[in-house]
Amino acid sequence: MTATDRTRDEAERAQSLLNDQIACIDAALAFMEQRKAVYQPGIYANLWAALNSHRDKALWYLDQPNHGGRTALGLMGINGRGPLLDQTIRSVDFHANRVRYVPPAFQKGIAA
């Protein structure tokens, strides 16, 4: 494999990774927007800011030559911001479902 082939491969992998991350972020933002009422305002603002920060960074790398190539794979992949993005998306689900839980002791008071 020549350096040109390696660079092309890294560019394709980086583009695929970044487009997948952007799609996941857009889905999480749409989910949050639909369920905005169940989030506490501070938590909603922090999750929204974290997701948009990662999305902006991914878009920035897509605009770079070779879609960021090796640098994008390192900084946005499993050794960089990738785990942070995964944790943030898990937090979106956690906080959406956490608010809906009503302890059994209070369920009778709500139903009455």
Biopython code that builds the backbone (N, CA, C, O; Angstrom):
import numpy as np
from Bio.PDB.StructureBuilder import StructureBuilder

atoms = [
    (1, "MET", "N", (0.849, -1.164, 0.000)),
    (1, "MET", "CA", (0.000, 0.000, 0.000)),
    (1, "MET", "C", (0.903, 1.239, 0.000)),
    (1, "MET", "O", (1.803, 1.369, 0.830)),
    (2, "THR", "N", (0.651, 2.115, -0.918)),
    (2, "THR", "CA", (1.455, 3.328, -1.027)),
    (2, "THR", "C", (0.904, 4.412, -0.099)),
    (2, "THR", "O", (-0.183, 4.273, 0.462)),
    (3, "ALA", "N", (1.656, 5.470, 0.049)),
    (3, "ALA", "CA", (1.224, 6.578, 0.899)),
    (3, "ALA", "C", (-0.056, 7.212, 0.361)),
    (3, "ALA", "O", (-0.911, 7.649, 1.131)),
    (4, "THR", "N", (-0.182, 7.259, -0.948)),
    (4, "THR", "CA", (-1.386, 7.822, -1.555)),
    (4, "THR", "C", (-2.603, 6.968, -1.236)),
    (4, "THR", "O", (-3.666, 7.488, -0.899)),
    (5, "ASP", "N", (-2.440, 5.647, -1.344)),
    (5, "ASP", "CA", (-3.544, 4.742, -1.015)),
    (5, "ASP", "C", (-3.923, 4.863, 0.460)),
    (5, "ASP", "O", (-5.105, 4.881, 0.802)),
    (6, "ARG", "N", (-2.931, 4.946, 1.318)),
    (6, "ARG", "CA", (-3.177, 5.065, 2.753)),
    (6, "ARG", "C", (-3.914, 6.367, 3.062)),
    (6, "ARG", "O", (-4.845, 6.381, 3.867)),
    (7, "THR", "N", (-3.501, 7.445, 2.430)),
    (7, "THR", "CA", (-4.151, 8.737, 2.641)),
    (7, "THR", "C", (-5.593, 8.699, 2.159)),
    (7, "THR", "O", (-6.488, 9.223, 2.822)),
    (8, "ARG", "N", (-5.819, 8.076, 1.000)),
    (8, "ARG", "CA", (-7.175, 7.957, 0.462)),
    (8, "ARG", "C", (-8.043, 7.112, 1.396)),
    (8, "ARG", "O", (-9.196, 7.454, 1.658)),
    (9, "ASP", "N", (-7.483, 6.009, 1.896)),
    (9, "ASP", "CA", (-8.214, 5.138, 2.815)),
    (9, "ASP", "C", (-8.566, 5.883, 4.106)),
    (9, "ASP", "O", (-9.689, 5.782, 4.599)),
    (10, "GLU", "N", (-7.611, 6.621, 4.641)),
    (10, "GLU", "CA", (-7.866, 7.391, 5.860)),
    (10, "GLU", "C", (-8.940, 8.449, 5.625)),
    (10, "GLU", "O", (-9.777, 8.689, 6.495)),
    (11, "ALA", "N", (-8.918, 9.076, 4.459)),
    (11, "ALA", "CA", (-9.923, 10.087, 4.140)),
    (11, "ALA", "C", (-11.310, 9.464, 4.055)),
    (11, "ALA", "O", (-12.277, 10.043, 4.550)),
    (12, "GLU", "N", (-11.423, 8.290, 3.433)),
    (12, "GLU", "CA", (-12.715, 7.615, 3.323)),
    (12, "GLU", "C", (-13.220, 7.173, 4.691)),
    (12, "GLU", "O", (-14.401, 7.329, 4.999)),
    (13, "ARG", "N", (-12.330, 6.624, 5.508)),
    (13, "ARG", "CA", (-12.724, 6.192, 6.847)),
    (13, "ARG", "C", (-13.124, 7.383, 7.711)),
    (13, "ARG", "O", (-14.087, 7.304, 8.473)),
    (14, "ALA", "N", (-12.391, 8.479, 7.594)),
    (14, "ALA", "CA", (-12.716, 9.682, 8.364)),
    (14, "ALA", "C", (-14.066, 10.243, 7.937)),
    (14, "ALA", "O", (-14.878, 10.628, 8.778)),
    (15, "GLN", "N", (-14.303, 10.288, 6.629)),
    (15, "GLN", "CA", (-15.584, 10.802, 6.143)),
    (15, "GLN", "C", (-16.732, 9.931, 6.634)),
    (15, "GLN", "O", (-17.765, 10.455, 7.050)),
    (16, "SER", "N", (-16.572, 8.629, 6.592)),
    (16, "SER", "CA", (-17.609, 7.719, 7.065)),
    (16, "SER", "C", (-17.859, 7.903, 8.563)),
    (16, "SER", "O", (-19.008, 7.988, 8.999)),
    (17, "LEU", "N", (-16.785, 7.964, 9.346)),
    (17, "LEU", "CA", (-16.908, 8.154, 10.794)),
    (17, "LEU", "C", (-17.621, 9.459, 11.115)),
    (17, "LEU", "O", (-18.542, 9.480, 11.932)),
    (18, "LEU", "N", (-17.206, 10.534, 10.486)),
    (18, "LEU", "CA", (-17.781, 11.843, 10.783)),
    (18, "LEU", "C", (-19.240, 11.928, 10.351)),
    (18, "LEU", "O", (-20.062, 12.501, 11.067)),
    (19, "ASN", "N", (-19.574, 11.366, 9.193)),
    (19, "ASN", "CA", (-20.973, 11.378, 8.757)),
    (19, "ASN", "C", (-21.847, 10.537, 9.680)),
    (19, "ASN", "O", (-22.986, 10.913, 9.959)),
    (20, "ASP", "N", (-21.334, 9.403, 10.160)),
    (20, "ASP", "CA", (-22.083, 8.586, 11.120)),
    (20, "ASP", "C", (-22.297, 9.341, 12.427)),
    (20, "ASP", "O", (-23.385, 9.296, 13.001)),
    (21, "GLN", "N", (-21.264, 10.032, 12.896)),
    (21, "GLN", "CA", (-21.396, 10.794, 14.131)),
    (21, "GLN", "C", (-22.404, 11.926, 13.976)),
    (21, "GLN", "O", (-23.208, 12.173, 14.875)),
    (22, "ILE", "N", (-22.365, 12.607, 12.851)),
    (22, "ILE", "CA", (-23.312, 13.699, 12.620)),
    (22, "ILE", "C", (-24.742, 13.165, 12.576)),
    (22, "ILE", "O", (-25.654, 13.802, 13.103)),
    (23, "ALA", "N", (-24.948, 12.009, 11.957)),
    (23, "ALA", "CA", (-26.281, 11.412, 11.909)),
    (23, "ALA", "C", (-26.770, 11.052, 13.315)),
    (23, "ALA", "O", (-27.931, 11.294, 13.646)),
    (24, "CYS", "N", (-25.901, 10.482, 14.135)),
    (24, "CYS", "CA", (-26.274, 10.146, 15.515)),
    (24, "CYS", "C", (-26.601, 11.401, 16.317)),
    (24, "CYS", "O", (-27.558, 11.419, 17.091)),
    (25, "ILE", "N", (-25.813, 12.435, 16.130)),
    (25, "ILE", "CA", (-26.047, 13.687, 16.851)),
    (25, "ILE", "C", (-27.369, 14.306, 16.418)),
    (25, "ILE", "O", (-28.137, 14.772, 17.259)),
    (26, "ASP", "N", (-27.642, 14.318, 15.122)),
    (26, "ASP", "CA", (-28.903, 14.877, 14.634)),
    (26, "ASP", "C", (-30.096, 14.105, 15.182)),
    (26, "ASP", "O", (-31.114, 14.704, 15.532)),
    (27, "ALA", "N", (-29.980, 12.782, 15.260)),
    (27, "ALA", "CA", (-31.060, 11.969, 15.822)),
    (27, "ALA", "C", (-31.258, 12.287, 17.302)),
    (27, "ALA", "O", (-32.393, 12.398, 17.765)),
    (28, "ALA", "N", (-30.171, 12.432, 18.041)),
    (28, "ALA", "CA", (-30.274, 12.750, 19.467)),
    (28, "ALA", "C", (-30.881, 14.138, 19.676)),
    (28, "ALA", "O", (-31.704, 14.327, 20.572)),
    (29, "LEU", "N", (-30.481, 15.101, 18.857)),
    (29, "LEU", "CA", (-31.044, 16.451, 18.975)),
    (29, "LEU", "C", (-32.534, 16.463, 18.634)),
    (29, "LEU", "O", (-33.313, 17.160, 19.284)),
    (30, "ALA", "N", (-32.932, 15.698, 17.623)),
    (30, "ALA", "CA", (-34.351, 15.616, 17.270)),
    (30, "ALA", "C", (-35.148, 14.960, 18.394)),
    (30, "ALA", "O", (-36.251, 15.402, 18.717)),
    (31, "PHE", "N", (-34.591, 13.910, 18.989)),
    (31, "PHE", "CA", (-35.243, 13.236, 20.114)),
    (31, "PHE", "C", (-35.400, 14.202, 21.284)),
    (31, "PHE", "O", (-36.456, 14.255, 21.916)),
    (32, "MET", "N", (-34.351, 14.962, 21.569)),
    (32, "MET", "CA", (-34.427, 15.926, 22.666)),
    (32, "MET", "C", (-35.467, 17.004, 22.382)),
    (32, "MET", "O", (-36.196, 17.416, 23.285)),
    (33, "GLU", "N", (-35.539, 17.455, 21.151)),
    (33, "GLU", "CA", (-36.500, 18.499, 20.799)),
    (33, "GLU", "C", (-37.934, 18.000, 20.965)),
    (33, "GLU", "O", (-38.804, 18.738, 21.428)),
    (34, "GLN", "N", (-38.178, 16.741, 20.584)),
    (34, "GLN", "CA", (-39.518, 16.170, 20.735)),
    (34, "GLN", "C", (-39.910, 16.035, 22.200)),
    (34, "GLN", "O", (-41.081, 16.187, 22.547)),
    (35, "ARG", "N", (-38.950, 15.753, 23.050)),
    (35, "ARG", "CA", (-39.222, 15.479, 24.454)),
    (35, "ARG", "C", (-38.686, 16.589, 25.360)),
    (35, "ARG", "O", (-38.320, 16.331, 26.507)),
    (36, "LYS", "N", (-38.641, 17.786, 24.867)),
    (36, "LYS", "CA", (-38.043, 18.898, 25.607)),
    (36, "LYS", "C", (-38.704, 19.108, 26.967)),
    (36, "LYS", "O", (-38.040, 19.532, 27.913)),
    (37, "ALA", "N", (-39.976, 18.824, 27.078)),
    (37, "ALA", "CA", (-40.707, 19.067, 28.320)),
    (37, "ALA", "C", (-40.243, 18.177, 29.469)),
    (37, "ALA", "O", (-40.418, 18.549, 30.630)),
    (38, "VAL", "N", (-39.661, 17.022, 29.188)),
    (38, "VAL", "CA", (-39.268, 16.117, 30.273)),
    (38, "VAL", "C", (-37.864, 16.396, 30.796)),
    (38, "VAL", "O", (-37.470, 15.834, 31.817)),
    (39, "TYR", "N", (-37.111, 17.239, 30.127)),
    (39, "TYR", "CA", (-35.751, 17.559, 30.571)),
    (39, "TYR", "C", (-35.776, 18.757, 31.510)),
    (39, "TYR", "O", (-36.555, 19.691, 31.321)),
    (40, "GLN", "N", (-34.925, 18.721, 32.513)),
    (40, "GLN", "CA", (-34.723, 19.912, 33.322)),
    (40, "GLN", "C", (-33.976, 20.921, 32.444)),
    (40, "GLN", "O", (-33.111, 20.529, 31.661)),
    (41, "PRO", "N", (-34.295, 22.203, 32.564)),
    (41, "PRO", "CA", (-33.707, 23.194, 31.649)),
    (41, "PRO", "C", (-32.178, 23.202, 31.621)),
    (41, "PRO", "O", (-31.590, 23.315, 30.545)),
    (42, "GLY", "N", (-31.534, 23.088, 32.756)),
    (42, "GLY", "CA", (-30.070, 23.100, 32.787)),
    (42, "GLY", "C", (-29.470, 21.878, 32.121)),
    (42, "GLY", "O", (-28.471, 21.980, 31.409)),
    (43, "ILE", "N", (-30.077, 20.722, 32.352)),
    (43, "ILE", "CA", (-29.593, 19.487, 31.734)),
    (43, "ILE", "C", (-29.798, 19.548, 30.227)),
    (43, "ILE", "O", (-28.921, 19.152, 29.460)),
    (44, "TYR", "N", (-30.958, 20.045, 29.803)),
    (44, "TYR", "CA", (-31.233, 20.173, 28.370)),
    (44, "TYR", "C", (-30.192, 21.079, 27.710)),
    (44, "TYR", "O", (-29.657, 20.752, 26.650)),
    (45, "ALA", "N", (-29.913, 22.212, 28.340)),
    (45, "ALA", "CA", (-28.955, 23.163, 27.765)),
    (45, "ALA", "C", (-27.556, 22.556, 27.676)),
    (45, "ALA", "O", (-26.860, 22.745, 26.679)),
    (46, "ASN", "N", (-27.144, 21.834, 28.710)),
    (46, "ASN", "CA", (-25.810, 21.230, 28.698)),
    (46, "ASN", "C", (-25.693, 20.130, 27.650)),
    (46, "ASN", "O", (-24.692, 20.064, 26.936)),
    (47, "LEU", "N", (-26.698, 19.267, 27.547)),
    (47, "LEU", "CA", (-26.667, 18.207, 26.537)),
    (47, "LEU", "C", (-26.689, 18.805, 25.131)),
    (47, "LEU", "O", (-25.954, 18.362, 24.249)),
    (48, "TRP", "N", (-27.535, 19.811, 24.934)),
    (48, "TRP", "CA", (-27.626, 20.457, 23.624)),
    (48, "TRP", "C", (-26.280, 21.071, 23.241)),
    (48, "TRP", "O", (-25.835, 20.936, 22.101)),
    (49, "ALA", "N", (-25.635, 21.744, 24.193)),
    (49, "ALA", "CA", (-24.342, 22.377, 23.920)),
    (49, "ALA", "C", (-23.267, 21.334, 23.621)),
    (49, "ALA", "O", (-22.456, 21.525, 22.715)),
    (50, "ALA", "N", (-23.256, 20.240, 24.371)),
    (50, "ALA", "CA", (-22.247, 19.195, 24.151)),
    (50, "ALA", "C", (-22.419, 18.546, 22.781)),
    (50, "ALA", "O", (-21.440, 18.314, 22.072)),
    (51, "LEU", "N", (-23.663, 18.254, 22.410)),
    (51, "LEU", "CA", (-23.912, 17.629, 21.107)),
    (51, "LEU", "C", (-23.565, 18.584, 19.965)),
    (51, "LEU", "O", (-22.964, 18.170, 18.973)),
    (52, "ASN", "N", (-23.934, 19.834, 20.095)),
    (52, "ASN", "CA", (-23.627, 20.794, 19.030)),
    (52, "ASN", "C", (-22.139, 21.085, 18.934)),
    (52, "ASN", "O", (-21.631, 21.337, 17.842)),
    (53, "SER", "N", (-21.440, 21.055, 20.045)),
    (53, "SER", "CA", (-19.992, 21.243, 20.017)),
    (53, "SER", "C", (-19.322, 20.117, 19.234)),
    (53, "SER", "O", (-18.442, 20.356, 18.407)),
    (54, "HIS", "N", (-19.752, 18.891, 19.507)),
    (54, "HIS", "CA", (-19.176, 17.749, 18.795)),
    (54, "HIS", "C", (-19.552, 17.796, 17.308)),
    (54, "HIS", "O", (-18.739, 17.481, 16.440)),
    (55, "ARG", "N", (-20.795, 18.195, 17.036)),
    (55, "ARG", "CA", (-21.245, 18.280, 15.636)),
    (55, "ARG", "C", (-20.442, 19.337, 14.873)),
    (55, "ARG", "O", (-20.040, 19.114, 13.731)),
    (56, "ASP", "N", (-20.217, 20.475, 15.504)),
    (56, "ASP", "CA", (-19.432, 21.530, 14.859)),
    (56, "ASP", "C", (-18.005, 21.069, 14.578)),
    (56, "ASP", "O", (-17.440, 21.385, 13.531)),
    (57, "LYS", "N", (-17.425, 20.324, 15.511)),
    (57, "LYS", "CA", (-16.061, 19.823, 15.313)),
    (57, "LYS", "C", (-16.041, 18.812, 14.159)),
    (57, "LYS", "O", (-15.113, 18.817, 13.351)),
    (58, "ALA", "N", (-17.053, 17.953, 14.078)),
    (58, "ALA", "CA", (-17.115, 16.981, 12.985)),
    (58, "ALA", "C", (-17.261, 17.692, 11.639)),
    (58, "ALA", "O", (-16.615, 17.314, 10.662)),
    (59, "LEU", "N", (-18.106, 18.715, 11.589)),
    (59, "LEU", "CA", (-18.262, 19.475, 10.345)),
    (59, "LEU", "C", (-16.965, 20.183, 9.972)),
    (59, "LEU", "O", (-16.628, 20.281, 8.792)),
    (60, "TRP", "N", (-16.239, 20.673, 10.968)),
    (60, "TRP", "CA", (-14.966, 21.333, 10.692)),
    (60, "TRP", "C", (-13.988, 20.353, 10.063)),
    (60, "TRP", "O", (-13.304, 20.696, 9.098)),
    (61, "TYR", "N", (-13.912, 19.130, 10.599)),
    (61, "TYR", "CA", (-13.003, 18.135, 10.031)),
    (61, "TYR", "C", (-13.420, 17.743, 8.612)),
    (61, "TYR", "O", (-12.563, 17.494, 7.764)),
    (62, "LEU", "N", (-14.731, 17.687, 8.346)),
    (62, "LEU", "CA", (-15.184, 17.351, 6.993)),
    (62, "LEU", "C", (-14.744, 18.402, 5.978)),
    (62, "LEU", "O", (-14.546, 18.085, 4.805)),
    (63, "ASP", "N", (-14.591, 19.640, 6.417)),
    (63, "ASP", "CA", (-14.158, 20.707, 5.514)),
    (63, "ASP", "C", (-12.657, 20.703, 5.260)),
    (63, "ASP", "O", (-12.185, 21.391, 4.354)),
    (64, "GLN", "N", (-11.906, 19.948, 6.035)),
    (64, "GLN", "CA", (-10.452, 19.906, 5.890)),
    (64, "GLN", "C", (-10.054, 19.030, 4.700)),
    (64, "GLN", "O", (-10.837, 18.190, 4.258)),
    (65, "PRO", "N", (-8.844, 19.223, 4.187)),
    (65, "PRO", "CA", (-8.367, 18.331, 3.120)),
    (65, "PRO", "C", (-8.362, 16.881, 3.607)),
    (65, "PRO", "O", (-7.987, 16.607, 4.747)),
    (66, "ASN", "N", (-8.771, 15.974, 2.760)),
    (66, "ASN", "CA", (-8.880, 14.548, 3.084)),
    (66, "ASN", "C", (-9.843, 14.294, 4.241)),
    (66, "ASN", "O", (-9.741, 13.261, 4.905)),
    (67, "HIS", "N", (-10.763, 15.202, 4.493)),
    (67, "HIS", "CA", (-11.737, 15.077, 5.581)),
    (67, "HIS", "C", (-11.046, 14.885, 6.923)),
    (67, "HIS", "O", (-11.568, 14.186, 7.792)),
    (68, "GLY", "N", (-9.916, 15.477, 7.097)),
    (68, "GLY", "CA", (-9.174, 15.366, 8.341)),
    (68, "GLY", "C", (-8.246, 14.177, 8.385)),
    (68, "GLY", "O", (-7.260, 14.191, 9.123)),
    (69, "GLY", "N", (-8.541, 13.145, 7.609)),
    (69, "GLY", "CA", (-7.680, 11.968, 7.519)),
    (69, "GLY", "C", (-7.319, 11.367, 8.854)),
    (69, "GLY", "O", (-8.182, 11.139, 9.702)),
    (70, "ARG", "N", (-6.043, 11.114, 9.036)),
    (70, "ARG", "CA", (-5.546, 10.459, 10.246)),
    (70, "ARG", "C", (-5.865, 11.277, 11.500)),
    (70, "ARG", "O", (-6.178, 10.705, 12.544)),
    (71, "THR", "N", (-5.792, 12.589, 11.411)),
    (71, "THR", "CA", (-6.073, 13.440, 12.572)),
    (71, "THR", "C", (-7.527, 13.303, 13.000)),
    (71, "THR", "O", (-7.811, 13.184, 14.192)),
    (72, "ALA", "N", (-8.446, 13.319, 12.049)),
    (72, "ALA", "CA", (-9.864, 13.178, 12.380)),
    (72, "ALA", "C", (-10.149, 11.817, 12.989)),
    (72, "ALA", "O", (-10.922, 11.713, 13.942)),
    (73, "LEU", "N", (-9.534, 10.774, 12.448)),
    (73, "LEU", "CA", (-9.748, 9.436, 13.003)),
    (73, "LEU", "C", (-9.251, 9.361, 14.445)),
    (73, "LEU", "O", (-9.885, 8.731, 15.291)),
    (74, "GLY", "N", (-8.129, 9.996, 14.719)),
    (74, "GLY", "CA", (-7.577, 9.952, 16.065)),
    (74, "GLY", "C", (-8.349, 10.798, 17.056)),
    (74, "GLY", "O", (-8.629, 10.353, 18.169)),
    (75, "LEU", "N", (-8.694, 12.012, 16.664)),
    (75, "LEU", "CA", (-9.330, 12.924, 17.607)),
    (75, "LEU", "C", (-10.834, 12.728, 17.733)),
    (75, "LEU", "O", (-11.418, 13.101, 18.751)),
    (76, "MET", "N", (-11.467, 12.155, 16.727)),
    (76, "MET", "CA", (-12.916, 11.971, 16.781)),
    (76, "MET", "C", (-13.306, 10.505, 16.956)),
    (76, "MET", "O", (-14.483, 10.201, 17.147)),
    (77, "GLY", "N", (-12.359, 9.614, 16.896)),
    (77, "GLY", "CA", (-12.634, 8.180, 16.991)),
    (77, "GLY", "C", (-12.581, 7.668, 18.418)),
    (77, "GLY", "O", (-12.843, 8.404, 19.370)),
    (78, "ILE", "N", (-12.234, 6.377, 18.553)),
    (78, "ILE", "CA", (-12.301, 5.727, 19.861)),
    (78, "ILE", "C", (-11.233, 6.216, 20.829)),
    (78, "ILE", "O", (-11.369, 6.014, 22.036)),
    (79, "ASN", "N", (-10.192, 6.841, 20.344)),
    (79, "ASN", "CA", (-9.154, 7.361, 21.235)),
    (79, "ASN", "C", (-9.308, 8.852, 21.499)),
    (79, "ASN", "O", (-8.470, 9.446, 22.177)),
    (80, "GLY", "N", (-10.352, 9.457, 20.982)),
    (80, "GLY", "CA", (-10.537, 10.898, 21.141)),
    (80, "GLY", "C", (-11.907, 11.221, 21.703)),
    (80, "GLY", "O", (-12.249, 10.821, 22.816)),
    (81, "ARG", "N", (-12.689, 11.954, 20.917)),
    (81, "ARG", "CA", (-14.000, 12.411, 21.375)),
    (81, "ARG", "C", (-15.106, 11.383, 21.175)),
    (81, "ARG", "O", (-16.233, 11.615, 21.614)),
    (82, "GLY", "N", (-14.826, 10.274, 20.538)),
    (82, "GLY", "CA", (-15.847, 9.255, 20.293)),
    (82, "GLY", "C", (-16.529, 8.745, 21.550)),
    (82, "GLY", "O", (-17.759, 8.732, 21.605)),
    (83, "PRO", "N", (-15.772, 8.319, 22.573)),
    (83, "PRO", "CA", (-16.414, 7.854, 23.805)),
    (83, "PRO", "C", (-17.228, 8.950, 24.500)),
    (83, "PRO", "O", (-18.262, 8.666, 25.104)),
    (84, "LEU", "N", (-16.766, 10.189, 24.416)),
    (84, "LEU", "CA", (-17.518, 11.297, 25.004)),
    (84, "LEU", "C", (-18.856, 11.470, 24.288)),
    (84, "LEU", "O", (-19.876, 11.721, 24.930)),
    (85, "LEU", "N", (-18.856, 11.340, 22.978)),
    (85, "LEU", "CA", (-20.107, 11.427, 22.227)),
    (85, "LEU", "C", (-21.040, 10.287, 22.614)),
    (85, "LEU", "O", (-22.233, 10.510, 22.820)),
    (86, "ASP", "N", (-20.517, 9.075, 22.715)),
    (86, "ASP", "CA", (-21.346, 7.933, 23.112)),
    (86, "ASP", "C", (-21.963, 8.159, 24.489)),
    (86, "ASP", "O", (-23.146, 7.880, 24.690)),
    (87, "GLN", "N", (-21.184, 8.656, 25.429)),
    (87, "GLN", "CA", (-21.689, 8.923, 26.775)),
    (87, "GLN", "C", (-22.741, 10.026, 26.759)),
    (87, "GLN", "O", (-23.730, 9.946, 27.487)),
    (88, "THR", "N", (-22.543, 11.037, 25.949)),
    (88, "THR", "CA", (-23.517, 12.127, 25.863)),
    (88, "THR", "C", (-24.833, 11.626, 25.290)),
    (88, "THR", "O", (-25.899, 12.016, 25.766)),
    (89, "ILE", "N", (-24.777, 10.772, 24.279)),
    (89, "ILE", "CA", (-26.009, 10.227, 23.697)),
    (89, "ILE", "C", (-26.706, 9.310, 24.701)),
    (89, "ILE", "O", (-27.935, 9.306, 24.775)),
    (90, "ARG", "N", (-25.943, 8.534, 25.473)),
    (90, "ARG", "CA", (-26.558, 7.722, 26.533)),
    (90, "ARG", "C", (-27.215, 8.622, 27.579)),
    (90, "ARG", "O", (-28.260, 8.270, 28.126)),
    (91, "SER", "N", (-26.621, 9.767, 27.859)),
    (91, "SER", "CA", (-27.196, 10.705, 28.820)),
    (91, "SER", "C", (-28.508, 11.292, 28.312)),
    (91, "SER", "O", (-29.417, 11.556, 29.100)),
    (92, "VAL", "N", (-28.611, 11.497, 27.005)),
    (92, "VAL", "CA", (-29.861, 11.987, 26.419)),
    (92, "VAL", "C", (-30.988, 11.008, 26.738)),
    (92, "VAL", "O", (-32.059, 11.425, 27.178)),
    (93, "ASP", "N", (-30.761, 9.720, 26.523)),
    (93, "ASP", "CA", (-31.774, 8.709, 26.830)),
    (93, "ASP", "C", (-32.024, 8.614, 28.330)),
    (93, "ASP", "O", (-33.174, 8.530, 28.762)),
    (94, "PHE", "N", (-30.966, 8.626, 29.121)),
    (94, "PHE", "CA", (-31.104, 8.496, 30.569)),
    (94, "PHE", "C", (-31.972, 9.607, 31.136)),
    (94, "PHE", "O", (-32.893, 9.338, 31.907)),
    (95, "HIS", "N", (-31.693, 10.842, 30.769)),
    (95, "HIS", "CA", (-32.439, 11.962, 31.336)),
    (95, "HIS", "C", (-33.861, 12.035, 30.793)),
    (95, "HIS", "O", (-34.752, 12.531, 31.482)),
    (96, "ALA", "N", (-34.091, 11.559, 29.592)),
    (96, "ALA", "CA", (-35.457, 11.534, 29.061)),
    (96, "ALA", "C", (-36.301, 10.515, 29.813)),
    (96, "ALA", "O", (-37.479, 10.764, 30.070)),
    (97, "ASN", "N", (-35.726, 9.380, 30.168)),
    (97, "ASN", "CA", (-36.471, 8.331, 30.861)),
    (97, "ASN", "C", (-36.496, 8.532, 32.366)),
    (97, "ASN", "O", (-37.418, 8.058, 33.029)),
    (98, "ARG", "N", (-35.525, 9.212, 32.913)),
    (98, "ARG", "CA", (-35.443, 9.403, 34.356)),
    (98, "ARG", "C", (-36.599, 10.237, 34.873)),
    (98, "ARG", "O", (-37.111, 9.966, 35.959)),
    (99, "VAL", "N", (-37.014, 11.221, 34.140)),
    (99, "VAL", "CA", (-38.034, 12.142, 34.611)),
    (99, "VAL", "C", (-39.401, 11.478, 34.650)),
    (99, "VAL", "O", (-40.253, 11.869, 35.447)),
    (100, "ARG", "N", (-39.620, 10.497, 33.814)),
    (100, "ARG", "CA", (-40.934, 9.868, 33.742)),
    (100, "ARG", "C", (-41.223, 8.937, 34.909)),
    (100, "ARG", "O", (-42.382, 8.591, 35.140)),
    (101, "TYR", "N", (-40.197, 8.520, 35.654)),
    (101, "TYR", "CA", (-40.404, 7.574, 36.738)),
    (101, "TYR", "C", (-41.117, 8.257, 37.900)),
    (101, "TYR", "O", (-40.700, 9.319, 38.361)),
    (102, "VAL", "N", (-42.209, 7.627, 38.369)),
    (102, "VAL", "CA", (-42.933, 8.104, 39.539)),
    (102, "VAL", "C", (-42.895, 6.985, 40.569)),
    (102, "VAL", "O", (-43.348, 5.877, 40.280)),
    (103, "PRO", "N", (-42.369, 7.241, 41.757)),
    (103, "PRO", "CA", (-42.319, 6.191, 42.777)),
    (103, "PRO", "C", (-43.715, 5.669, 43.086)),
    (103, "PRO", "O", (-44.684, 6.427, 43.032)),
    (104, "PRO", "N", (-43.830, 4.385, 43.409)),
    (104, "PRO", "CA", (-45.151, 3.803, 43.675)),
    (104, "PRO", "C", (-45.920, 4.530, 44.772)),
    (104, "PRO", "O", (-47.147, 4.601, 44.707)),
    (105, "ALA", "N", (-45.247, 5.062, 45.759)),
    (105, "ALA", "CA", (-45.938, 5.754, 46.847)),
    (105, "ALA", "C", (-46.686, 6.989, 46.344)),
    (105, "ALA", "O", (-47.695, 7.378, 46.932)),
    (106, "PHE", "N", (-46.217, 7.592, 45.290)),
    (106, "PHE", "CA", (-46.855, 8.793, 44.763)),
    (106, "PHE", "C", (-47.853, 8.501, 43.651)),
    (106, "PHE", "O", (-48.612, 9.392, 43.268)),
    (107, "GLN", "N", (-47.874, 7.293, 43.125)),
    (107, "GLN", "CA", (-48.766, 6.981, 42.013)),
    (107, "GLN", "C", (-50.226, 7.062, 42.425)),
    (107, "GLN", "O", (-51.058, 7.492, 41.626)),
    (108, "LYS", "N", (-50.564, 6.664, 43.644)),
    (108, "LYS", "CA", (-51.952, 6.732, 44.105)),
    (108, "LYS", "C", (-52.401, 8.184, 44.230)),
    (108, "LYS", "O", (-53.539, 8.519, 43.904)),
    (109, "GLY", "N", (-51.504, 9.037, 44.701)),
    (109, "GLY", "CA", (-51.851, 10.445, 44.853)),
    (109, "GLY", "C", (-52.075, 11.125, 43.514)),
    (109, "GLY", "O", (-52.904, 12.029, 43.408)),
    (110, "ILE", "N", (-51.353, 10.706, 42.504)),
    (110, "ILE", "CA", (-51.504, 11.300, 41.179)),
    (110, "ILE", "C", (-52.788, 10.818, 40.518)),
    (110, "ILE", "O", (-53.489, 11.595, 39.870)),
    (111, "ALA", "N", (-53.095, 9.526, 40.685)),
    (111, "ALA", "CA", (-54.271, 8.950, 40.036)),
    (111, "ALA", "C", (-55.555, 9.438, 40.683)),
    (111, "ALA", "O", (-56.589, 9.484, 40.017)),
    (112, "ALA", "N", (-55.525, 9.799, 41.942)),
    (112, "ALA", "CA", (-56.748, 10.179, 42.661)),
    (112, "ALA", "C", (-57.227, 11.550, 42.307)),
    (112, "ALA", "O", (-58.244, 12.004, 42.833)),
]
sb = StructureBuilder()
sb.init_structure("model")
sb.init_model(0)
sb.init_chain("A")
sb.init_seg("    ")
for serial, (resi, resn, name, xyz) in enumerate(atoms, 1):
    if name == "N":
        sb.init_residue(resn, " ", resi, " ")
    sb.init_atom(name, np.array(xyz, "f"), 0.0, 1.0, " ", f" {name:<3s}", serial, name[0])
structure = sb.get_structure()
